[in-house]
Each structure stands twice: as structure tokens, then as C-alpha cells.
């Protein structure tokens, strides 16, 4: 079974430029997550999709970050314009996604390391 | 809001020895999951072990086991017979047990860097 795919693996940009990250979840996974991991910290959820709908974007800086999941499969996360503090690893994860009491493991991709100069 | 605290930024252990990583958490919920994730230099988060809060029995996965103290809100990871491949960042994480399509997010601690000494 193929895992969560992300690209690019690395990206270096100058501040005020824009950047986009791509994620392809595991086939059949309804729930997709984007996490931001700043150096020395644990990952923090930016946005969660259920199919192609947003269920939690409370920690997404909406003035500069946007994300979409068209057709409920792959997803893109965009930053425009980038700031120095956006330097981080951006992790994508997916899970089967069900309601009620139950556990569906989140599977993580390899992440994209963004450096903003 | 839930919080997860890892007070050991770095730990080291001799190969083949045992090491324990600490984690405490704060929540008002009674039904939740706790996890330990491993993140090697490749950056991919790998699930090591999972504990369900309503289960009193501590979870075990081969050389990895946990000490879950619900009343104390403590969740430590013990690695027995440490191997060179165990070297990585280890993150403790929390998740609500009830899924409402919006609260399945993982809340992570700041991590512990584990070094294995040959």
C-alpha cells in the first residue's frame, strides 16, 4: 500500500514570495491533515479536511495561508506572501475518518522543509 | 484545550540498555488516546505505541512499553534493549476518543531527542 506522498521535499524562498505544497493521501482516506512543525517544536495542526470540506482551520493564518482539497483526494497548501517565521516542516497526514467512538490511525508523509530567507 | 508536556529535551542511553521518556498531559476529557511517535532524520512520523485511556492495562509493542497513570496524567515510554535504530526524536501526543469530524487532531509535545551510545 502506497503511503502519503508529499512534494517538494525541500523548498527555499525569499520572504514575500509565494510557495505551494502538494499532498496525495493514502487511497480511500477521507480525512486529510496539514501540520506545521517549527524547529524544536511538535507538529501543530493547521487545517483538517473531511473529503473536500474543511472541518477545522482554527489555527490557519488565513491572511497568508490557504488550502484546498478539490475532489476530496489530493490537497495543496499555499503561503502568500511568506514570512521568515513560516520556516518549518509541513507535514501532511491522512486517515480513514469515521464519526463516533473509534480509532483511525493517522499516517504521515515525509514532509516538506521550507526555508524562508 | 489539551496540552502535552515533555520535560526532557534530550536523553541518551547505552546500546542494549533501557531508557524511559517522560510525558505529562492536561485534559478535562475522560475518554482519549495517547500516543508515542518516533521521528527519525527522514522527518516521517512513525507511530510507536498507542494507549486508550479507558484501558487500565499498559500497552506494549515488542521492546516498547508505556506506564500510563491516568490520575496523575502521566504517560511514559520505556524502550528496552535499546538499538542504534531507535535514535530519533520522540513525541508524545494526545487525541480525543470521540470523533466529530473536527476533533481528531493530534496535540503533540515538544519532543525528546534520544541518542543511542554504541
Interface residues (C-beta under 8 A of the other chain):
Chain A: X31 X33 X35 X40 X41 X42 X43 X44 X45 X48 X50 X55 X56 X89 X91 X93 X95 X97 X98 X99 X100 X101 X102 X103 X104 X105 X106 X108 X109 X110 X111 X113
Chain B: X4 X31 X33 X42 X43 X44 X45 X46 X47 X50 X52 X91 X93 X97 X98 X99 X100 X101 X102 X103 X104 X105 X106 X108 X109 X110 X111
